[in-house]
Amino acid sequence: MTPDIELDIDELVLHGFAPGDRAGIAGAVQSELARLFAEHGVPARLNTSSMIPHLDGGSFPVAAGASPAGIGAQVARMVYGGLGQ
């Protein structure tokens, strides 16, 4: 049985993106994180800590003209990867 988890991201700071892309990026982050948790499970770090006060997801290159959905998916993969460290 897969455990129920609630992931609450208080603040997500992204630099260099248009304010109008905020909702699209946020929705894609949520969708991609749900997919990653469903496919790959809960990272071990979350089994030992119920609160992570700060997570630096790092940086990543974004192709010119990338869609908010694509950017959000990249952000989610960086967050999920950071949770596994």
N, C-alpha and C positions, 0 to 999 in steps of 0.2 A: 504494500500500500504506500502510495506517495504521500509524504507529509504535507499538510496544509501550511503554507507560509504566507506571510504578509510582508511585502517589501515596501517600505515607506521612504521615498527619496524626498527629503526636505527641500533640498536645493540642488539644481543641476546647472552648473555654470559652463556656458559655451561661448567662446569668443569668435567674432567674425561672421556671424550669421544674421540674416535679415530678421527683424522682429516679427514680421508677418509669417515666418516659417516656424515659429515657436510651437503652435498647436500640432502641425504636421510632424515635426521632429519628436515631440513628446508622445504622440500617439504611436509612432513607430518604435520608440524606445520601449513603451509598455508592451506592445505586441511581440517584439523580438525577445524581450526578456521572458515573457510567458512561454514562448516557443523554446527558448534555451533551457529553462527550468524543466519543461515537460520532456524534452528530448535527452537532456544530459543530467538531470537531477539537481539536487541541492548541493552546492559546493561545501566541502568539509568545513571550511571556515565558519559557515553559518550554523553548523552543528555544535560548535564550541563557543560561539559568541552570539548573543542575541542583539547586540548593538555595535555597530561600526561607526564611530563618530565622524570619520573622514575617509574617503576613498578617492585616490588620485587615479583616474582612468587613463592618464597619459594623453598623448596626442596622436593624431593620425592624419594622413594626407586626404584631402577631399578633392575629387575631380571637379573641374570647372563645370558648372551647370548641374551638379548633383542635386537630386530631388530631396525634399525634406524626409521622405520615407527612407531613402538610401542612407542619408546622414544619420537618422535616428537608429537604423539598424546597426550602423557602425558604432555608434555611441553605446548601444546595448551590449554589443559584443565586447567592447572595452570594459564596461562595468562588470559584466559577468566574468570576464577574465580576471579582473581585479579582485573579485570576490573569492576566486579560487586560489589566490596567492596567500 
